[in-house]
Amino acid sequence: MFRHLLVPLDGSPMAESVLSATADLVRRLSAHVTLLHVLERGAPKTVHGERHLTQPAEAESYLRGVAEWFDSEGVGADFLVHRDGADVAKSIADGAAEIGADLVVLCTHGWSGLRGFLFGRVAQQVLRWGTIPVLLIQPSTEGRKEPFSCRRLVVPLDGSGMAETALPAASAVAHAFEAEVLLTWVVPTVATVSGERGAAMKLMPSAAAALLDAEAAQAATYLERVGARLREEGVKISMEVGRGEPIRVLLDTVAKQEIDLIVIATHGRSGIGAVWAGSVTSRILRYSTRPILLIRIPGPPPRSD
């Protein structure tokens, strides 16, 4: 599924912290990598204290040096410079389409202070402009040397076909790394149901609790059905129905189960791209310290919220 990775770099050591992880991914996936620098129109003079690359020749020289580093790691790499990038995210999406990339790898910090998808302008918009999955990796104090390992990954589901959009990517990563996939569905308790539904349930707590218990039983049946499909593909599967506030339960699961990667479907909207109710995707990106693979839900270009 992932055969050509695109790595946008702004010239900062922080952005470079995805490089070793990318090399690991390329080897595991038997893929190819292309490095991209966007010459921003009206770019700042420095990025994270480093001089910004504003000239084509220096950008090409920088990318050539990074490509040589990949060569030293036994991974071939091409590079591409996009000039006059009025919109960095669109340039990234256009670059990915131009070379036929099927995965964009980004550091969660970089590109003028990017902090997480939907909280930074660039990553927020990459999925909006394109349909190519985006892998977000936290910056590392190890620089280029931080490897990528994946023994367990989690796919949050909610019973919808939209959320299941993440499953093929999860299966591909699981096969490449011989990893286990945890399928999870978080059903709220009466105390954690929000909005009008929560207000109504708190008026009839006993009936509401019974309703949510039934929903949890249905969730378990659903996860068994989805898990059976993935087992037929040779994927090792585990399942868990959580109870409580979705984000808190998911993040607790990630920590307790030692999850290495979160794979989640998103609309890629600029305001809120969550499949679940309550801005779930954006909140996961804010609070998680694990790499996150975002899969764009098929459909027309999303509106700006």
C-alpha positions as a Markdown table, in Angstrom:
| # | Residue | x | y | z |
|---|---|---|---|---|
| 1 | Met | 0.0 | 0.0 | 0.0 |
| 2 | Phe | 2.8 | 2.4 | 0.9 |
| 3 | Arg | 5.5 | 2.3 | -1.9 |
| 4 | His | 6.6 | 5.9 | -2.2 |
| 5 | Leu | 7.1 | 8.2 | 0.8 |
| 6 | Leu | 7.4 | 12.0 | 0.6 |
| 7 | Val | 9.3 | 13.8 | 3.4 |
| 8 | Pro | 8.9 | 17.6 | 3.4 |
| 9 | Leu | 11.9 | 19.3 | 5.1 |
| 10 | Asp | 12.2 | 23.0 | 6.1 |
| 11 | Gly | 16.0 | 22.7 | 6.8 |
| 12 | Ser | 15.6 | 22.6 | 10.5 |
| 13 | Pro | 17.2 | 19.8 | 12.7 |
| 14 | Met | 13.7 | 19.4 | 14.3 |
| 15 | Ala | 12.1 | 18.5 | 10.9 |
| 16 | Glu | 15.0 | 16.1 | 10.3 |
| 17 | Ser | 14.1 | 14.0 | 13.3 |
| 18 | Val | 11.8 | 12.0 | 11.1 |
| 19 | Leu | 14.7 | 10.8 | 8.8 |
| 20 | Ser | 15.8 | 7.7 | 10.7 |
| 21 | Ala | 12.2 | 6.7 | 11.1 |
| 22 | Thr | 11.6 | 7.2 | 7.4 |
| 23 | Ala | 14.6 | 5.0 | 6.6 |
| 24 | Asp | 13.2 | 2.3 | 8.8 |
| 25 | Leu | 9.8 | 2.6 | 7.1 |
| 26 | Val | 11.3 | 2.5 | 3.6 |
| 27 | Arg | 13.3 | -0.7 | 4.4 |
| 28 | Arg | 10.3 | -2.4 | 6.0 |
| 29 | Leu | 7.8 | -1.4 | 3.3 |
| 30 | Ser | 10.3 | -1.9 | 0.4 |
| 31 | Ala | 9.4 | 1.6 | -0.6 |
| 32 | His | 11.2 | 4.6 | -2.1 |
| 33 | Val | 11.6 | 8.1 | -0.6 |
| 34 | Thr | 11.6 | 11.6 | -2.1 |
| 35 | Leu | 12.7 | 14.7 | -0.1 |
| 36 | Leu | 10.8 | 17.9 | -0.7 |
| 37 | His | 11.6 | 21.5 | 0.2 |
| 38 | Val | 9.2 | 24.3 | -0.5 |
| 39 | Leu | 10.6 | 27.7 | -1.2 |
| 40 | Glu | 8.0 | 29.8 | 0.6 |
| 41 | Arg | 6.9 | 33.1 | -0.8 |
| 42 | Gly | 7.6 | 35.7 | 1.9 |
| 43 | Ala | 9.3 | 33.1 | 4.1 |
| 44 | Pro | 10.8 | 34.0 | 7.5 |
| 45 | Lys | 14.6 | 34.5 | 7.7 |
| 46 | Thr | 15.0 | 31.8 | 10.3 |
| 47 | Val | 13.2 | 28.6 | 11.3 |
| 48 | His | 13.7 | 27.4 | 14.9 |
| 49 | Gly | 16.9 | 29.5 | 15.1 |
| 50 | Glu | 18.3 | 28.2 | 11.8 |
| 51 | Arg | 18.7 | 30.2 | 8.7 |
| 52 | His | 15.8 | 29.6 | 6.3 |
| 53 | Leu | 16.5 | 28.1 | 2.9 |
| 54 | Thr | 15.2 | 30.7 | 0.5 |
| 55 | Gln | 17.3 | 30.1 | -2.7 |
| 56 | Pro | 16.9 | 27.1 | -5.1 |
| 57 | Ala | 20.6 | 26.4 | -5.2 |
| 58 | Glu | 21.0 | 26.2 | -1.4 |
| 59 | Ala | 17.8 | 24.2 | -1.1 |
| 60 | Glu | 19.0 | 21.7 | -3.6 |
| 61 | Ser | 22.4 | 21.5 | -1.9 |
| 62 | Tyr | 20.7 | 20.8 | 1.4 |
| 63 | Leu | 18.4 | 18.1 | 0.1 |
| 64 | Arg | 21.3 | 16.5 | -1.8 |
| 65 | Gly | 23.2 | 16.3 | 1.5 |
| 66 | Val | 20.2 | 14.6 | 3.2 |
| 67 | Ala | 19.9 | 12.2 | 0.2 |
| 68 | Glu | 23.5 | 11.3 | 0.7 |
| 69 | Trp | 22.7 | 10.5 | 4.4 |
| 70 | Phe | 20.0 | 8.1 | 3.2 |
| 71 | Asp | 22.5 | 6.5 | 0.8 |
| 72 | Ser | 24.8 | 5.9 | 3.8 |
| 73 | Glu | 21.9 | 4.1 | 5.5 |
| 74 | Gly | 21.4 | 1.9 | 2.4 |
| 75 | Val | 18.3 | 3.7 | 1.3 |
| 76 | Gly | 18.0 | 5.5 | -2.1 |
| 77 | Ala | 16.4 | 8.9 | -2.1 |
| 78 | Asp | 15.4 | 11.5 | -4.7 |
| 79 | Phe | 14.7 | 15.2 | -3.9 |
| 80 | Leu | 12.5 | 17.9 | -5.2 |
| 81 | Val | 12.3 | 21.7 | -4.7 |
| 82 | His | 9.0 | 23.4 | -5.2 |
| 83 | Arg | 9.5 | 27.1 | -6.0 |
| 84 | Asp | 7.3 | 30.1 | -5.1 |
| 85 | Gly | 5.2 | 28.2 | -2.7 |
| 86 | Ala | 2.4 | 30.6 | -1.7 |
| 87 | Asp | 0.8 | 27.8 | 0.2 |
| 88 | Val | 3.2 | 25.3 | 1.7 |
| 89 | Ala | 0.6 | 22.6 | 2.4 |
| 90 | Lys | -0.8 | 22.8 | -1.1 |
| 91 | Ser | 2.8 | 22.5 | -2.4 |
| 92 | Ile | 3.3 | 19.4 | -0.3 |
| 93 | Ala | 0.0 | 17.9 | -1.6 |
| 94 | Asp | 0.9 | 18.9 | -5.2 |
| 95 | Gly | 4.4 | 17.5 | -4.8 |
| 96 | Ala | 3.0 | 14.2 | -3.5 |
| 97 | Ala | 0.6 | 14.0 | -6.4 |
| 98 | Glu | 3.4 | 14.9 | -8.9 |
| 99 | Ile | 5.7 | 12.0 | -7.9 |
| 100 | Gly | 2.9 | 9.5 | -7.1 |
| 101 | Ala | 3.7 | 9.4 | -3.4 |
| 102 | Asp | 1.3 | 7.4 | -1.2 |
| 103 | Leu | 2.5 | 8.6 | 2.2 |
| 104 | Val | 3.6 | 12.0 | 3.6 |
| 105 | Val | 5.9 | 11.8 | 6.6 |
| 106 | Leu | 6.0 | 15.0 | 8.8 |
| 107 | Cys | 7.4 | 16.0 | 12.1 |
| 108 | Thr | 4.8 | 17.4 | 14.5 |
| 109 | His | 7.0 | 20.5 | 15.0 |
| 110 | Gly | 8.5 | 22.4 | 12.1 |
| 111 | Trp | 7.3 | 24.6 | 9.3 |
| 112 | Ser | 7.1 | 27.8 | 11.3 |
| 113 | Gly | 6.2 | 26.2 | 14.6 |
| 114 | Leu | 3.9 | 23.4 | 13.6 |
| 115 | Arg | 2.4 | 21.7 | 16.6 |
| 116 | Gly | 0.3 | 18.8 | 15.7 |
| 117 | Phe | -2.2 | 18.2 | 12.9 |
| 118 | Leu | -5.1 | 20.7 | 13.0 |
| 119 | Phe | -3.0 | 22.9 | 15.3 |
| 120 | Gly | -0.4 | 23.9 | 12.7 |
| 121 | Arg | -1.2 | 25.4 | 9.4 |
| 122 | Val | 0.8 | 23.0 | 7.3 |
| 123 | Ala | -0.2 | 19.6 | 8.5 |
| 124 | Gln | -3.7 | 20.9 | 9.0 |
| 125 | Gln | -4.0 | 21.6 | 5.3 |
| 126 | Val | -2.1 | 18.7 | 3.7 |
| 127 | Leu | -5.0 | 16.3 | 3.9 |
| 128 | Arg | -7.4 | 19.1 | 3.0 |
| 129 | Trp | -5.6 | 19.6 | -0.3 |
| 130 | Gly | -4.9 | 16.0 | -1.0 |
| 131 | Thr | -6.0 | 12.4 | -0.2 |
| 132 | Ile | -2.6 | 11.0 | 0.6 |
| 133 | Pro | -2.2 | 9.6 | 4.2 |
| 134 | Val | 0.0 | 11.6 | 6.6 |
| 135 | Leu | 2.2 | 10.1 | 9.2 |
| 136 | Leu | 3.0 | 12.5 | 12.0 |
| 137 | Ile | 6.1 | 11.8 | 14.2 |
| 138 | Gln | 7.1 | 13.6 | 17.4 |
| 139 | Pro | 10.4 | 15.4 | 17.3 |
| 140 | Ser | 13.4 | 13.6 | 18.9 |
| 141 | Thr | 16.4 | 14.7 | 20.9 |
| 142 | Glu | 18.3 | 12.1 | 19.0 |
| 143 | Gly | 18.0 | 14.1 | 15.8 |
| 144 | Arg | 18.1 | 11.9 | 12.7 |
| 145 | Lys | 18.9 | 8.8 | 14.8 |
| 146 | Glu | 15.5 | 8.1 | 16.3 |
| 147 | Pro | 14.3 | 4.8 | 14.8 |
| 148 | Phe | 10.8 | 3.7 | 14.0 |
| 149 | Ser | 9.5 | 0.5 | 15.6 |
| 150 | Cys | 6.0 | -0.8 | 15.6 |
| 151 | Arg | 5.0 | -3.9 | 17.7 |
| 152 | Arg | 1.4 | -2.8 | 18.4 |
| 153 | Leu | -0.8 | -0.3 | 16.8 |
| 154 | Val | -4.4 | 0.8 | 17.6 |
| 155 | Val | -7.3 | 1.6 | 15.3 |
| 156 | Pro | -10.1 | 3.5 | 17.1 |
| 157 | Leu | -13.5 | 2.6 | 15.5 |
| 158 | Asp | -17.1 | 3.7 | 16.0 |
| 159 | Gly | -19.0 | 1.3 | 13.9 |
| 160 | Ser | -19.0 | 3.5 | 10.8 |
| 161 | Gly | -17.6 | 2.7 | 7.4 |
| 162 | Met | -15.8 | 6.1 | 7.6 |
| 163 | Ala | -13.8 | 5.0 | 10.6 |
| 164 | Glu | -13.0 | 1.7 | 8.8 |
| 165 | Thr | -11.2 | 3.6 | 6.2 |
| 166 | Ala | -8.1 | 3.3 | 8.4 |
| 167 | Leu | -8.1 | -0.5 | 8.3 |
| 168 | Pro | -6.2 | -1.2 | 5.0 |
| 169 | Ala | -3.4 | 1.1 | 6.2 |
| 170 | Ala | -3.3 | -0.6 | 9.6 |
| 171 | Ser | -3.1 | -4.0 | 7.9 |
| 172 | Ala | -0.3 | -2.9 | 5.6 |
| 173 | Val | 1.8 | -1.6 | 8.6 |
| 174 | Ala | 1.0 | -4.7 | 10.6 |
| 175 | His | 2.3 | -6.9 | 7.8 |
| 176 | Ala | 5.4 | -4.9 | 7.3 |
| 177 | Phe | 6.4 | -4.8 | 11.0 |
| 178 | Glu | 4.8 | -8.1 | 12.0 |
| 179 | Ala | 2.8 | -6.0 | 14.5 |
| 180 | Glu | -0.4 | -6.7 | 16.4 |
| 181 | Val | -3.5 | -4.5 | 15.7 |
| 182 | Leu | -5.7 | -3.5 | 18.6 |
| 183 | Leu | -9.2 | -2.6 | 17.5 |
| 184 | Thr | -11.0 | -0.4 | 20.0 |
| 185 | Trp | -14.3 | 1.2 | 20.4 |
| 186 | Val | -15.0 | 3.5 | 23.4 |
| 187 | Val | -18.6 | 3.6 | 24.7 |
| 188 | Pro | -19.3 | 6.4 | 27.1 |
| 189 | Thr | -20.7 | 6.0 | 30.6 |
| 190 | Val | -23.7 | 8.0 | 31.7 |
| 191 | Ala | -21.4 | 10.5 | 33.4 |
| 192 | Thr | -19.3 | 11.0 | 30.3 |
| 193 | Val | -22.0 | 11.4 | 27.6 |
| 194 | Ser | -21.9 | 15.0 | 26.4 |
| 195 | Gly | -24.3 | 17.4 | 24.8 |
| 196 | Glu | -28.1 | 17.0 | 24.6 |
| 197 | Arg | -27.8 | 13.3 | 24.7 |
| 198 | Gly | -25.9 | 13.5 | 28.0 |
| 199 | Ala | -28.4 | 15.9 | 29.5 |
| 200 | Ala | -31.3 | 13.5 | 28.6 |
| 201 | Met | -29.5 | 10.5 | 29.9 |
| 202 | Lys | -28.8 | 12.1 | 33.3 |
| 203 | Leu | -32.6 | 12.5 | 33.7 |
| 204 | Met | -33.0 | 8.7 | 33.5 |
| 205 | Pro | -29.7 | 7.3 | 34.6 |
| 206 | Ser | -30.8 | 3.7 | 35.1 |
| 207 | Ala | -32.3 | 3.4 | 31.7 |
| 208 | Ala | -29.4 | 5.2 | 30.2 |
| 209 | Ala | -26.9 | 2.9 | 31.8 |
| 210 | Ala | -28.8 | -0.1 | 30.4 |
| 211 | Leu | -28.8 | 1.5 | 26.9 |
| 212 | Leu | -25.1 | 2.1 | 27.0 |
| 213 | Asp | -24.4 | -1.4 | 28.3 |
| 214 | Ala | -26.3 | -2.7 | 25.3 |
| 215 | Glu | -24.2 | -0.4 | 23.0 |
| 216 | Ala | -21.0 | -1.8 | 24.5 |
| 217 | Ala | -22.2 | -5.4 | 23.8 |
| 218 | Gln | -23.0 | -4.4 | 20.2 |
| 219 | Ala | -19.5 | -2.8 | 20.0 |
| 220 | Ala | -17.9 | -6.1 | 21.1 |
| 221 | Thr | -19.8 | -8.0 | 18.4 |
| 222 | Tyr | -18.8 | -5.5 | 15.8 |
| 223 | Leu | -15.1 | -5.6 | 16.7 |
| 224 | Glu | -15.2 | -9.4 | 16.5 |
| 225 | Arg | -16.6 | -9.2 | 13.0 |
| 226 | Val | -14.0 | -6.6 | 11.9 |
| 227 | Gly | -11.3 | -8.6 | 13.6 |
| 228 | Ala | -12.3 | -11.8 | 11.8 |
| 229 | Arg | -11.8 | -10.0 | 8.5 |
| 230 | Leu | -8.3 | -8.9 | 9.4 |
| 231 | Arg | -7.4 | -12.3 | 10.7 |
| 232 | Glu | -8.2 | -13.7 | 7.3 |
| 233 | Glu | -5.6 | -11.3 | 5.9 |
| 234 | Gly | -3.0 | -12.8 | 8.3 |
| 235 | Val | -3.1 | -9.9 | 10.8 |
| 236 | Lys | -2.7 | -10.6 | 14.5 |
| 237 | Ile | -5.7 | -9.0 | 16.2 |
| 238 | Ser | -6.8 | -8.0 | 19.7 |
| 239 | Met | -10.0 | -6.1 | 20.6 |
| 240 | Glu | -11.1 | -3.9 | 23.5 |
| 241 | Val | -14.3 | -2.1 | 24.3 |
| 242 | Gly | -13.5 | 0.8 | 26.5 |
| 243 | Arg | -15.9 | 2.8 | 28.7 |
| 244 | Gly | -15.7 | 6.5 | 29.5 |
| 245 | Glu | -14.6 | 9.7 | 27.8 |
| 246 | Pro | -13.2 | 8.6 | 24.4 |
| 247 | Ile | -10.0 | 10.6 | 24.4 |
| 248 | Arg | -9.0 | 9.8 | 28.0 |
| 249 | Val | -9.8 | 6.1 | 27.5 |
| 250 | Leu | -7.9 | 5.9 | 24.2 |
| 251 | Leu | -4.8 | 7.7 | 25.6 |
| 252 | Asp | -4.9 | 5.5 | 28.7 |
| 253 | Thr | -5.1 | 2.4 | 26.4 |
| 254 | Val | -2.1 | 3.7 | 24.3 |
| 255 | Ala | 0.0 | 4.1 | 27.4 |
| 256 | Lys | -1.0 | 0.8 | 29.2 |
| 257 | Gln | -0.9 | -1.3 | 26.1 |
| 258 | Glu | 2.4 | 0.2 | 25.0 |
| 259 | Ile | 1.0 | 1.2 | 21.6 |
| 260 | Asp | 3.5 | 2.4 | 19.1 |
| 261 | Leu | 1.2 | 3.9 | 16.4 |
| 262 | Ile | -2.3 | 5.3 | 16.3 |
| 263 | Val | -4.1 | 4.8 | 12.9 |
| 264 | Ile | -7.2 | 6.9 | 12.5 |
| 265 | Ala | -9.5 | 8.1 | 9.7 |
| 266 | Thr | -10.2 | 11.8 | 9.3 |
| 267 | His | -12.1 | 14.2 | 7.1 |
| 268 | Gly | -9.1 | 16.5 | 7.0 |
| 269 | Arg | -11.1 | 19.6 | 7.5 |
| 270 | Ser | -9.3 | 22.7 | 8.7 |
| 271 | Gly | -11.5 | 23.2 | 11.7 |
| 272 | Ile | -12.4 | 19.7 | 12.9 |
| 273 | Gly | -11.6 | 16.4 | 11.2 |
| 274 | Ala | -12.9 | 14.0 | 13.7 |
| 275 | Val | -15.0 | 10.9 | 12.9 |
| 276 | Trp | -16.1 | 10.6 | 16.5 |
| 277 | Ala | -18.1 | 13.3 | 18.1 |
| 278 | Gly | -16.3 | 16.0 | 20.0 |
| 279 | Ser | -13.2 | 16.9 | 18.0 |
| 280 | Val | -11.6 | 13.6 | 18.8 |
| 281 | Thr | -9.0 | 13.5 | 16.1 |
| 282 | Ser | -7.7 | 17.0 | 16.9 |
| 283 | Arg | -7.5 | 16.2 | 20.6 |
| 284 | Ile | -5.6 | 13.0 | 20.0 |
| 285 | Leu | -3.1 | 14.9 | 18.1 |
| 286 | Arg | -2.7 | 17.5 | 20.8 |
| 287 | Tyr | -2.1 | 15.0 | 23.7 |
| 288 | Ser | -0.6 | 11.9 | 22.2 |
| 289 | Thr | 3.2 | 11.4 | 22.2 |
| 290 | Arg | 3.0 | 8.4 | 19.8 |
| 291 | Pro | 3.2 | 8.6 | 16.0 |
| 292 | Ile | -0.2 | 9.1 | 14.3 |
| 293 | Leu | -1.1 | 7.9 | 10.9 |
| 294 | Leu | -4.0 | 9.9 | 9.5 |
| 295 | Ile | -6.1 | 8.4 | 6.7 |
| 296 | Arg | -8.2 | 10.7 | 4.7 |
| 297 | Ile | -11.9 | 9.6 | 4.4 |
| 298 | Pro | -12.8 | 9.4 | 0.7 |
| 299 | Gly | -15.2 | 12.1 | -0.5 |
| 300 | Pro | -15.3 | 15.6 | -2.0 |
| 301 | Pro | -12.8 | 18.3 | -0.9 |
| 302 | Pro | -13.8 | 19.3 | 2.6 |
| 303 | Arg | -15.0 | 22.7 | 3.5 |
| 304 | Ser | -13.0 | 25.0 | 5.8 |
| 305 | Asp | -14.8 | 25.0 | 9.1 |
